[in-house]
Amino acid sequence: MLSSQPAVSEDIQGVTQKGTPTFASSDPTVKITPDFKLKGEDGNPATTIPAKDTEGNEIGTYTVVPATGEVTFVPKKEYTGKVPPVPATVIATASNGGKVEGTYTPKVVPVVPTAEPKTTTDIQGATQTVDASSLFAAGKATVNGKEKTVPLNLDSLTLLNEAGQSVKTLEVSKAGKVVGTYTLENGVITFVPAKDFSGTAPAVEVQVADANGTTVKTTYTPVVVPV
């Protein structure tokens, strides 16, 4: 009699995972041969197949090593694991021609970067700046007792206009009057106030993405003290 034990693995969003189902024969004269295949959607054997979630969305790929049965799951960066994956089915063949199936199921733990608003204060007419990266922190998750991090992609730092569009420069107004201009350059946000403006400037929305493309946004608000 042929039997199998499923394999499972777990890691954070965007990370390649691996697992190897195990196969056995209760008859000592029948051996499992090193010629493992994946079962495709059409039922035919294959080495690489699309990985899909339980709603039918393609979330990456499964690839099997024929000699060992090890399955590699390469997820799409944006796949968060919210909808679970359909397990990969591995087909093993015995020396007597018999076949048995085993499964490998990866679990993906979502990771989301975090953000906090920032405020700076200076006197009327003075330029104010803030390091845009200081508004954000890389997302973290704990897997199997280990904390893991998805780094921020600081090249993705951007200001957002009122329409939510990415811009590097943004003029802001109060009561129909221009009160200053924001500029993002080399990771630094600069606010140049109008010479006659004092008070709290309209906040600018700032956004960043992590290495998986997951975005988060927050605000930067300069306060101008009258002199």
C-alpha positions in Angstrom: 0.0 0.0 0.0 1.3 3.5 -0.9 0.8 6.4 1.4 1.8 10.1 1.7 2.2 12.8 4.4 1.5 16.4 3.4 4.1 19.2 3.7 3.4 22.7 4.9 5.5 25.9 5.2 5.0 29.4 6.4 6.7 32.7 5.7 6.1 36.4 5.1 4.6 38.0 2.1 6.9 38.0 -1.0 9.3 35.3 0.2 9.8 32.0 -1.7 8.9 28.9 0.3 9.7 25.2 -0.1 8.2 22.0 1.1 8.5 18.2 0.4 5.6 15.8 0.9 6.8 12.3 2.0 5.8 9.1 0.4 6.1 5.5 1.6 5.2 1.9 0.6 4.1 -0.7 3.1 5.5 -3.4 0.8 9.3 -3.6 1.2 9.6 -4.9 -2.4 7.9 -1.8 -3.8 10.0 1.4 -3.8 9.1 5.0 -4.6 10.9 6.1 -7.7 12.6 9.5 -8.0 10.4 10.9 -10.6 8.0 13.3 -9.0 5.5 15.5 -10.9 3.0 18.1 -10.1 -0.7 17.6 -11.0 -1.8 20.3 -13.4 -5.3 21.8 -13.5 -6.0 19.4 -16.4 -4.9 16.5 -14.4 -1.7 16.0 -16.5 1.7 15.8 -14.8 4.0 18.9 -15.0 7.1 20.3 -13.5 5.8 23.8 -13.1 2.2 25.0 -12.7 0.5 28.2 -11.8 -0.3 28.6 -8.1 -3.8 29.8 -7.4 -5.9 30.8 -4.4 -9.2 29.3 -3.5 -11.0 32.0 -5.5 -9.1 31.1 -8.7 -6.7 34.0 -8.8 -3.2 33.3 -9.9 -0.8 34.0 -6.9 2.5 32.6 -8.1 4.0 29.4 -9.3 4.7 25.9 -8.0 7.8 24.0 -9.3 8.8 20.5 -8.3 12.3 18.9 -8.3 11.6 15.6 -10.1 14.4 13.8 -8.3 13.4 14.7 -4.7 9.8 15.9 -4.8 10.7 19.2 -3.2 8.2 21.9 -4.2 9.1 25.6 -4.5 6.4 28.2 -4.2 7.3 31.6 -5.7 4.5 34.0 -4.7 3.6 37.2 -6.4 4.8 40.1 -4.3 1.3 41.5 -3.9 -0.2 38.2 -2.6 -1.0 38.7 1.1 -2.4 35.2 1.9 -5.8 36.7 2.9 -7.4 34.1 0.5 -5.6 30.8 1.1 -3.7 29.0 -1.7 -4.8 25.8 -3.3 -2.3 23.2 -2.2 0.1 21.8 -4.8 -0.5 18.1 -5.6 2.6 16.0 -6.0 2.4 12.7 -7.9 4.8 9.9 -6.9 5.3 6.7 -8.8 6.2 3.4 -7.3 8.5 0.7 -8.8 5.4 -1.4 -9.5 3.8 1.4 -11.6 1.4 2.4 -8.8 0.9 6.1 -8.1 0.1 8.1 -5.0 -0.6 11.8 -4.4 0.7 14.1 -1.7 0.2 17.8 -1.1 2.2 20.8 -0.2 0.6 23.9 1.2 2.4 27.2 1.8 1.0 29.9 4.2 1.7 33.5 3.5 1.7 36.0 6.4 0.9 39.6 5.2 3.3 42.4 6.1 2.2 46.1 6.0 4.5 49.1 6.5 3.5 51.6 9.2 3.5 55.4 9.2 3.1 58.3 11.6 2.4 62.0 10.8 5.1 64.5 11.4 5.0 68.2 12.3 7.8 70.8 12.3 7.7 74.4 13.6 9.8 77.4 12.6 9.4 81.2 12.4 7.7 83.1 9.6 9.6 83.1 6.4 11.9 80.2 7.3 12.1 77.1 5.2 11.2 73.9 7.0 12.4 70.4 6.1 11.8 66.8 7.2 13.4 63.5 6.3 10.5 61.8 4.5 11.8 58.3 5.5 11.3 59.3 9.2 7.6 59.2 8.7 7.6 55.5 7.9 8.7 52.1 9.3 9.1 48.8 7.6 6.4 46.3 8.2 7.2 43.3 10.5 5.6 39.9 11.2 6.6 37.0 13.4 6.9 33.6 11.7 7.8 30.5 13.7 9.1 32.6 16.5 11.3 34.8 14.4 10.6 38.5 13.5 10.9 39.2 9.8 10.8 42.5 8.0 9.9 43.7 4.5 12.2 46.7 3.8 10.8 50.0 2.5 11.5 51.0 -1.1 12.6 54.6 -0.4 12.8 55.2 -4.2 9.0 55.1 -4.1 8.6 58.0 -1.7 6.2 60.6 -3.2 4.0 63.5 -2.3 0.3 63.1 -3.2 -1.9 65.9 -4.5 -5.6 66.3 -3.6 -6.5 63.9 -6.4 -4.2 61.2 -4.9 -1.7 61.6 -7.8 2.1 61.3 -7.3 3.9 64.6 -7.4 7.3 66.0 -6.4 6.2 69.6 -6.0 2.9 70.8 -4.5 1.6 74.4 -4.0 -0.9 74.8 -1.2 -3.4 77.5 -0.4 -5.6 78.7 2.3 -8.8 80.8 1.7 -7.8 80.9 -2.0 -4.3 82.3 -1.2 -1.0 80.5 -1.8 0.7 79.9 1.5 3.6 77.8 0.5 5.2 75.1 -1.7 6.2 71.5 -0.8 9.1 69.8 -2.7 10.4 66.3 -2.3 14.0 65.8 -3.4 16.6 63.2 -2.4 14.2 61.9 0.3 13.8 65.3 2.0 10.5 67.2 2.1 11.0 71.0 2.0 8.3 73.5 2.7 8.9 77.1 1.6 6.2 79.3 3.1 5.0 82.6 1.6 6.8 85.4 3.3 3.5 86.8 4.8 2.1 83.5 5.9 1.9 82.3 9.5 -0.1 79.6 11.2 -0.5 75.9 10.4 0.0 75.1 6.7 -2.3 72.6 4.9 -0.8 69.2 5.5 0.8 67.3 2.6 0.1 63.6 2.1 3.2 61.5 1.7 3.4 57.9 0.5 5.9 55.0 0.3 5.8 51.4 -0.8 7.7 48.5 0.6 9.7 45.9 -1.5 6.4 44.0 -2.2 4.7 47.2 -3.5 2.4 47.5 -0.4 1.8 51.2 0.2 1.2 53.3 3.2 0.6 57.0 3.6 0.6 59.7 6.2 1.0 63.5 6.5 3.5 66.2 7.1 2.4 69.5 8.6 4.6 72.6 9.1 3.6 75.2 11.6 4.8 78.8 11.0 5.2 81.1 14.0 4.6 84.8 13.3 7.4 87.2 13.9 
